[in-house]
Amino acid sequence: MKISVVITTRNRPHFLEEALYGISRQDIKPFEIIVVDDCSTESYDNIESLMESLSVKYLKQPFNVGANAARNIGINNSSGAIVAFLDDDDVWLPNYLSEVHARFLEGADAVVTGFKQLGNENVIVVNNDEKVTKPSLQRGNTYCGMSGFSCRRKVLEENQFDENLPNGQDWDMFVRLFTKGMDFRNIPKALFLYRFQNEDGIGAKVRKLAPKDIYPRLASAYKHKEFLGDYWFKKRVSEQVLFSLKHKKNKKEWVFLSIELAGIKATANYFVRVLRRKILKKPMAI
């Protein structure tokens, strides 16, 4: 079963180099590697020879389209039966593709996996489900980000990434595939290295937002409000609003906004969970 790898990148050639080396060390080789460059202004010349050695199909966009549109471009330019996604700042472990491939041979429509924190590999995030479940999805994305997601190309052609969502595209995709009854498997193993809290990553950007600018980031929660139910919807909203609160300015404004949108109970429960994680020293979540 042929596997197409789709990598999205923007101004991070040094990270992409690591990601490509990870692919080169796979137990089984992909059919093709497609790199969708979302209009980088930084040069990728230093890794041109590496991309040539791996026969990478490099698709540089003439203008910035966003991560979701870039992934859809990758899907539309792929030809393998399976599409495996990889963010440019993450790295697959050598057995990633072989483990994923085995699940598709068994009949899976889509697959997710666990991961380790890059640079601190003793931190392991794994959901023990054998198949993706509603309770796990209601709690949020308890599986992985895009670097642990793969899917049959025919399924993706009918269920492309929502280009209107500025975040939560992975969770949105997982919910949509689950609710459509796909055979959606989870591999309860850490099969890739996840780079946590990049300086130019989502977390860093959220810390700089003003409270009035948070609303687009709540779009995925409102989109799946019925699926979540009242409790989990309010929990998700409060977590989005209060995410990385200690690094934000105007903390009181953020807390009051959480109370306004999610209620006092959901807001209070958020702080209880933060305290519990600190006491128990639980690993990071995605």
GUTIBA-991073 format. One line per field, with one value per residue (C-alpha): residue in three letters; chain; x, z, y. Coordinates in Angstrom, 1 decimal, padded with zeros to 4 digits. Layout:
BEGIN
res <- [ala:...]
chain <- [A:...]
c1 <- [X:...]
c3 <- [Z:...]
c2 <- [Y:...]
% end
This chain:
BEGIN
res <- [met:lys:ile:ser:val:val:ile:thr:thr:arg:asn:arg:pro:his:phe:leu:glu:glu:ala:leu:tyr:gly:ile:ser:arg:gln:asp:ile:lys:pro:phe:glu:ile:ile:val:val:asp:asp:cys:ser:thr:glu:ser:tyr:asp:asn:ile:glu:ser:leu:met:glu:ser:leu:ser:val:lys:tyr:leu:lys:gln:pro:phe:asn:val:gly:ala:asn:ala:ala:arg:asn:ile:gly:ile:asn:asn:ser:ser:gly:ala:ile:val:ala:phe:leu:asp:asp:asp:asp:val:trp:leu:pro:asn:tyr:leu:ser:glu:val:his:ala:arg:phe:leu:glu:gly:ala:asp:ala:val:val:thr:gly:phe:lys:gln:leu:gly:asn:glu:asn:val:ile:val:val:asn:asn:asp:glu:lys:val:thr:lys:pro:ser:leu:gln:arg:gly:asn:thr:tyr:cys:gly:met:ser:gly:phe:ser:cys:arg:arg:lys:val:leu:glu:glu:asn:gln:phe:asp:glu:asn:leu:pro:asn:gly:gln:asp:trp:asp:met:phe:val:arg:leu:phe:thr:lys:gly:met:asp:phe:arg:asn:ile:pro:lys:ala:leu:phe:leu:tyr:arg:phe:gln:asn:glu:asp:gly:ile:gly:ala:lys:val:arg:lys:leu:ala:pro:lys:asp:ile:tyr:pro:arg:leu:ala:ser:ala:tyr:lys:his:lys:glu:phe:leu:gly:asp:tyr:trp:phe:lys:lys:arg:val:ser:glu:gln:val:leu:phe:ser:leu:lys:his:lys:lys:asn:lys:lys:glu:trp:val:phe:leu:ser:ile:glu:leu:ala:gly:ile:lys:ala:thr:ala:asn:tyr:phe:val:arg:val:leu:arg:arg:lys:ile:leu:lys:lys:pro:met:ala:ile]
chain <- [A:A:A:A:A:A:A:A:A:A:A:A:A:A:A:A:A:A:A:A:A:A:A:A:A:A:A:A:A:A:A:A:A:A:A:A:A:A:A:A:A:A:A:A:A:A:A:A:A:A:A:A:A:A:A:A:A:A:A:A:A:A:A:A:A:A:A:A:A:A:A:A:A:A:A:A:A:A:A:A:A:A:A:A:A:A:A:A:A:A:A:A:A:A:A:A:A:A:A:A:A:A:A:A:A:A:A:A:A:A:A:A:A:A:A:A:A:A:A:A:A:A:A:A:A:A:A:A:A:A:A:A:A:A:A:A:A:A:A:A:A:A:A:A:A:A:A:A:A:A:A:A:A:A:A:A:A:A:A:A:A:A:A:A:A:A:A:A:A:A:A:A:A:A:A:A:A:A:A:A:A:A:A:A:A:A:A:A:A:A:A:A:A:A:A:A:A:A:A:A:A:A:A:A:A:A:A:A:A:A:A:A:A:A:A:A:A:A:A:A:A:A:A:A:A:A:A:A:A:A:A:A:A:A:A:A:A:A:A:A:A:A:A:A:A:A:A:A:A:A:A:A:A:A:A:A:A:A:A:A:A:A:A:A:A:A:A:A:A:A:A:A:A:A:A:A:A:A:A:A:A:A:A:A:A:A]
c1 <- [000.0:001.7:002.1:002.4:004.0:002.7:004.8:003.8:006.5:007.0:010.4:011.8:014.4:016.4:013.5:012.4:015.9:015.4:012.0:013.3:016.2:013.6:011.8:015.0:015.5:012.1:011.8:009.7:010.1:007.2:006.1:006.5:007.3:005.5:006.6:004.2:006.0:003.5:005.3:008.5:010.6:013.6:015.8:015.7:018.7:020.8:018.6:018.0:020.4:018.7:015.3:016.7:018.2:014.8:013.0:010.9:008.1:008.6:005.5:006.2:003.1:003.2:001.3:000.5:-002.5:-002.4:-001.7:-005.0:-005.0:-001.4:-002.4:-005.3:-002.8:-000.7:-003.6:-004.6:-001.1:-000.6:-001.1:-000.5:-003.4:-002.5:-001.5:000.6:001.0:004.1:004.6:008.1:009.1:008.4:010.3:009.1:010.8:012.1:009.1:006.4:005.5:005.7:003.4:000.9:001.1:000.1:-003.1:-004.1:-003.5:-005.9:-008.6:-008.2:-009.5:-007.5:-004.8:-003.4:-000.5:001.2:004.4:007.4:008.5:011.4:014.5:012.9:012.0:011.1:007.8:005.5:001.9:-000.1:-003.9:-004.5:-007.6:-007.3:-009.8:-010.7:-013.6:-016.2:-015.3:-011.6:-012.6:-015.0:-012.1:-010.2:-007.4:-006.1:-004.3:-001.8:-001.2:-000.9:002.4:000.7:-002.2:-002.6:-005.6:-006.8:-006.5:-010.0:-011.4:-009.4:-010.5:-014.1:-013.2:-010.6:-009.2:-011.5:-009.6:-011.8:-010.4:-007.3:-006.6:-007.9:-007.8:-006.5:-009.3:-011.9:-010.8:-010.8:-014.3:-015.6:-014.1:-015.4:-018.9:-019.0:-018.3:-014.8:-012.6:-010.4:-007.6:-005.3:-001.8:-001.1:002.6:004.9:005.9:007.2:008.9:006.8:008.5:006.8:006.4:008.3:009.1:007.1:004.5:000.8:001.4:003.7:001.2:-001.7:000.2:000.3:-003.4:-005.7:-008.9:-011.0:-009.0:-009.6:-013.0:-011.6:-009.8:-013.1:-014.5:-013.9:-015.6:-018.7:-018.6:-018.9:-020.9:-023.6:-021.0:-019.3:-022.4:-022.8:-020.1:-017.3:-018.2:-017.7:-014.6:-013.1:-013.9:-012.5:-009.3:-008.9:-009.5:-007.2:-004.5:-001.0:-002.6:000.6:002.3:-000.5:-001.0:-004.3:-004.9:-008.1:-009.6:-009.0:-010.5:-013.6:-013.9:-013.8:-016.6:-018.6:-018.3:-018.0:-019.4:-018.0:-018.0:-016.0:-013.6:-013.0:-012.6:-009.9:-007.8:-008.4:-007.1:-004.0:-003.3:-003.8:-001.4:001.2:000.9:000.9:003.6:001.6:003.2:002.2:-000.9:-001.1]
c3 <- [000.0:-001.2:001.3:000.4:002.9:003.1:005.0:005.4:006.0:006.3:007.1:009.0:006.7:009.7:011.2:007.8:007.5:010.7:009.6:006.3:008.0:010.1:007.0:005.5:008.5:008.2:008.3:005.2:002.6:001.5:-002.1:-002.4:-000.2:-000.9:000.8:000.6:001.3:002.4:000.8:002.8:002.7:004.2:001.8:001.6:-000.6:002.1:002.1:-001.7:-002.1:000.7:-000.9:-004.3:-002.7:-001.3:-004.6:-002.7:-004.7:-003.5:-004.0:-003.1:-002.9:-004.4:-001.5:002.1:002.1:005.7:007.1:006.3:002.7:002.4:003.6:001.1:-001.7:-000.5:-000.6:-004.1:-005.4:-003.8:-005.5:-002.8:-001.3:002.1:003.1:006.2:007.5:009.1:010.5:009.6:013.2:014.3:013.7:013.0:014.9:012.5:013.0:012.5:008.9:009.4:012.4:010.6:007.4:009.4:010.6:007.1:005.9:008.6:007.2:009.0:007.2:009.4:012.1:015.0:017.3:020.5:020.8:022.9:023.6:021.3:023.5:026.6:025.4:028.9:028.5:026.7:025.6:024.7:024.7:025.4:023.1:020.4:018.4:018.5:020.8:021.5:025.2:024.3:021.6:023.9:026.3:023.4:021.3:023.6:020.7:018.7:016.4:012.6:012.7:014.1:011.6:008.4:006.3:003.1:000.3:-001.0:002.5:002.6:-000.9:000.4:003.9:003.4:006.1:007.0:005.7:007.8:011.1:012.4:014.9:016.1:012.5:013.8:016.3:013.8:011.3:013.9:015.0:011.5:010.6:013.8:013.3:009.8:011.1:009.7:011.0:013.0:014.8:017.5:018.0:021.8:021.3:021.1:017.4:016.8:018.5:019.0:019.3:022.2:022.4:019.4:019.6:016.4:017.3:018.1:021.9:021.4:019.2:021.5:024.4:022.4:021.6:023.1:024.6:021.8:019.3:020.8:019.1:015.9:018.0:019.4:016.0:016.3:019.6:018.3:015.1:017.2:020.1:019.7:019.6:022.7:024.8:027.3:029.9:027.4:025.2:028.2:029.3:025.8:025.6:029.0:028.1:024.9:026.6:029.6:027.7:028.8:031.1:033.2:030.1:029.1:029.9:031.4:033.2:034.9:031.5:030.3:033.4:033.1:029.4:030.4:032.9:030.3:027.6:029.6:033.1:036.6:037.1:034.0:034.7:038.3:037.2:034.8:037.7:039.7:036.8:036.5:040.2:040.0:037.1:038.9:042.1:040.2:037.8:034.9:031.4:028.9:026.8:023.1]
c2 <- [000.0:003.2:006.0:009.7:012.0:015.6:018.1:021.7:024.3:028.0:029.7:026.7:025.0:023.9:022.1:020.6:019.2:017.2:016.0:014.8:012.9:011.2:010.1:008.8:006.5:004.9:001.0:001.3:004.0:006.2:006.2:010.0:013.0:016.3:019.5:022.3:025.6:028.2:031.2:031.2:034.3:032.4:030.4:026.6:026.4:024.7:021.6:021.5:018.6:016.7:017.1:016.0:012.9:012.0:012.9:015.5:017.2:020.8:023.0:026.6:028.7:032.2:033.7:032.6:030.3:028.9:025.5:023.9:025.0:023.9:020.4:020.3:021.2:018.3:016.0:017.1:016.6:013.1:009.8:007.2:005.2:006.6:010.2:010.6:014.2:015.6:019.1:020.5:020.9:017.3:014.0:010.5:007.7:004.9:002.6:005.2:004.3:000.6:000.7:002.9:000.8:-002.3:-000.7:000.2:-003.3:-004.4:-002.2:001.2:004.3:006.7:006.3:008.4:007.7:008.8:010.8:011.9:015.4:016.3:017.1:015.6:012.1:010.8:012.8:010.5:011.3:008.3:007.6:003.9:003.6:001.0:003.0:006.7:007.2:009.9:010.3:011.0:013.5:015.3:015.9:017.6:016.3:013.6:011.8:013.8:016.7:016.4:014.6:011.5:011.5:009.5:008.7:007.0:009.5:008.8:009.6:012.9:013.9:013.9:015.3:018.0:020.3:023.2:026.3:028.6:027.3:029.1:026.3:023.0:021.6:018.3:017.8:019.1:016.5:013.7:014.6:014.7:011.3:009.7:011.0:009.7:006.2:005.7:002.9:005.2:003.5:004.7:003.2:003.5:004.0:007.0:006.9:010.5:013.4:016.5:019.8:021.6:025.4:026.8:030.5:030.9:028.3:028.6:028.9:031.9:033.6:033.0:034.6:037.9:038.0:040.6:039.1:040.6:038.6:035.1:034.5:033.0:030.4:029.2:028.4:024.6:024.4:026.2:024.1:020.9:022.3:019.6:016.8:018.2:018.7:021.5:020.4:019.6:022.7:025.0:023.2:023.6:027.3:028.0:026.2:028.1:031.4:030.7:028.8:029.9:032.5:033.0:034.4:036.8:040.4:041.6:038.3:039.6:040.4:036.8:035.3:037.5:036.6:032.9:033.5:035.4:032.7:029.5:030.3:030.4:026.7:025.9:028.7:027.5:023.9:025.0:026.4:023.2:021.1:023.3:022.9:019.2:018.8:020.8:018.8:015.4:016.6:015.3:015.5:018.2:017.9:018.9]
% end
